[in-house]
Amino acid sequence: MKLTKEDTDFYENLQPWIQRHFDVRTSNSWANIILLFTRDDKDALNGFSGYWMSVSSVIKV
């Protein structure tokens, strides 16, 4: 399956956006960063949907 330009833009911008949002510099994935700042997986998933909307609006996905 080939990624669209929108998919590629989103993926390339998500990690840096999450790192800036949480003010961290780490080699951890965006998912692990979110988990570090949430109580549990459910809280992380709920938070991710908000982050996704924020990143999507910035890069016009």
ZAKE-509500 format. One record per residue: residue number from 1; residue in one letter; x negated, y, z negated of N, C-alpha, C in turn. Coordinates in nm, 2 decimals. Each point is the difference from the previous one (the first is absolute). Example, Ala and Ser with C-alpha at 12.3 -4.5 7.8 and 13.67 -1.06 7.14 Angstrom:
1	A	-1.32	-0.57	-0.78	0.09	0.12	0.00	-0.09	0.12	0.00 .
2	S	0.04	0.11	0.07	-0.09	0.11	0.00	0.08	0.11	-0.08 .
This chain:
1	M	-0.08	-0.12	0.00	0.08	0.12	0.00	-0.09	0.12	0.00 .
2	K	0.02	0.09	0.09	-0.08	0.12	0.02	0.07	0.11	-0.09 .
3	L	-0.09	0.07	-0.07	0.05	0.12	-0.08	0.03	0.12	0.09 .
4	T	0.10	0.07	-0.03	0.03	0.12	0.07	-0.09	0.11	-0.06 .
5	K	0.00	0.12	0.07	-0.08	0.11	-0.04	0.05	0.05	-0.14 .
6	E	0.13	-0.01	-0.02	0.06	0.04	-0.13	-0.04	-0.09	-0.11 .
7	D	-0.01	-0.13	0.03	-0.04	-0.10	-0.10	-0.15	0.03	-0.04 .
8	T	-0.08	0.02	0.10	-0.14	0.03	-0.02	-0.02	0.13	-0.08 .
9	D	0.07	0.10	0.04	-0.01	0.13	-0.07	0.04	-0.02	-0.15 .
10	F	0.11	-0.07	-0.02	0.04	-0.02	-0.14	-0.10	-0.07	-0.08 .
11	Y	-0.05	-0.11	0.06	-0.10	-0.09	-0.07	-0.13	0.08	-0.03 .
12	E	-0.04	0.08	0.09	-0.13	0.07	-0.01	0.02	0.11	-0.11 .
13	N	0.11	0.06	-0.01	0.02	0.11	-0.09	0.05	-0.04	-0.14 .
14	L	0.05	-0.12	-0.02	0.06	-0.04	-0.13	-0.10	-0.01	-0.11 .
15	Q	-0.11	-0.07	0.03	-0.11	-0.01	-0.10	-0.05	0.13	-0.05 .
16	P	-0.04	0.09	0.09	-0.05	0.13	-0.05	0.10	0.08	-0.07 .
17	W	0.13	-0.01	0.04	0.11	0.08	-0.06	0.02	-0.05	-0.15 .
18	I	0.00	-0.14	-0.01	0.02	-0.06	-0.14	-0.12	0.04	-0.09 .
19	Q	-0.12	0.00	0.05	-0.12	0.04	-0.08	0.01	0.14	-0.04 .
20	R	0.04	0.09	0.09	0.01	0.14	-0.04	0.12	0.02	-0.10 .
21	H	0.11	-0.07	0.02	0.11	0.02	-0.08	-0.03	-0.04	-0.15 .
22	F	-0.07	-0.11	-0.01	-0.04	-0.05	-0.14	-0.13	0.05	-0.04 .
23	D	-0.07	0.08	0.08	-0.13	0.06	-0.03	-0.10	-0.11	-0.04 .
24	V	-0.01	-0.10	0.09	-0.10	-0.11	-0.03	-0.09	-0.02	0.12 .
25	R	-0.12	-0.05	-0.03	-0.09	-0.04	0.11	-0.04	-0.14	-0.04 .
26	T	0.05	-0.09	0.08	-0.02	-0.14	-0.03	0.00	-0.08	0.13 .
27	S	-0.05	-0.12	0.00	0.01	-0.09	0.11	0.12	-0.09	-0.01 .
28	N	0.08	0.02	-0.10	0.13	-0.08	-0.02	0.09	0.04	0.11 .
29	S	0.09	-0.09	0.04	0.10	0.02	0.10	0.10	0.10	-0.05 .
30	W	0.08	0.06	0.09	0.11	0.09	-0.04	0.10	-0.07	-0.09 .
31	A	0.02	-0.13	0.02	0.09	-0.08	-0.08	-0.05	-0.01	-0.14 .
32	N	-0.13	-0.03	-0.02	-0.06	-0.01	-0.13	0.00	0.13	-0.07 .
33	I	-0.02	0.11	0.07	0.00	0.13	-0.06	0.14	0.03	-0.06 .
34	I	0.10	-0.03	0.08	0.14	0.02	-0.05	0.02	-0.08	-0.12 .
35	L	-0.04	-0.13	0.00	0.02	-0.09	-0.12	-0.07	0.05	-0.12 .
36	L	-0.11	0.07	0.02	-0.08	0.05	-0.12	0.08	0.11	-0.07 .
37	F	0.09	0.07	0.07	0.07	0.11	-0.06	0.15	-0.03	-0.02 .
38	T	0.03	-0.12	0.00	0.14	-0.04	-0.02	0.01	-0.11	-0.11 .
39	R	0.12	-0.02	-0.05	0.02	-0.09	-0.11	0.00	-0.15	0.05 .
40	D	0.06	-0.02	0.12	0.01	-0.13	0.05	0.03	0.00	0.15 .
41	D	0.01	-0.12	0.06	0.02	-0.01	0.14	0.13	0.08	0.05 .
42	K	0.10	-0.01	-0.08	0.13	0.06	0.04	-0.02	0.15	0.00 .
43	D	-0.06	0.06	-0.10	-0.03	0.14	0.00	-0.09	0.04	0.11 .
44	A	-0.10	-0.08	0.03	-0.09	0.03	0.12	0.07	0.00	0.13 .
45	L	0.09	-0.09	0.02	0.08	-0.01	0.12	0.09	0.12	0.02 .
46	N	0.06	0.04	-0.11	0.09	0.12	0.00	-0.09	0.12	0.03 .
47	G	-0.11	0.01	-0.06	-0.09	0.12	0.02	-0.05	0.00	0.15 .
48	F	-0.03	-0.12	0.05	-0.05	0.00	0.14	0.10	0.06	0.10 .
49	S	0.13	-0.03	-0.02	0.09	0.05	0.09	0.00	0.16	0.00 .
50	G	-0.02	0.06	-0.11	-0.02	0.14	0.00	-0.13	0.05	0.06 .
51	Y	-0.11	-0.07	-0.02	-0.12	0.03	0.06	0.01	-0.02	0.15 .
52	W	0.06	-0.10	0.04	0.02	-0.03	0.15	0.07	0.12	0.06 .
53	M	0.11	0.05	-0.06	0.07	0.11	0.05	-0.09	0.13	0.01 .
54	S	-0.08	0.02	-0.10	-0.09	0.11	0.00	-0.10	0.00	0.11 .
55	V	-0.06	-0.12	0.01	-0.11	-0.02	0.11	0.07	0.01	0.13 .
56	S	0.11	-0.06	0.02	0.07	0.00	0.13	0.04	0.14	0.04 .
57	S	0.04	0.09	-0.09	0.04	0.13	0.04	-0.13	0.09	0.04 .
58	V	-0.11	-0.03	-0.07	-0.12	0.07	0.03	-0.05	-0.04	0.14 .
59	I	0.00	-0.13	0.04	-0.05	-0.04	0.13	0.11	-0.02	0.10 .
60	K	0.12	0.04	-0.03	0.11	-0.01	0.09	0.03	-0.14	0.06 .
61	V	0.00	-0.10	-0.09	0.04	-0.13	0.05	0.15	-0.02	0.02 .
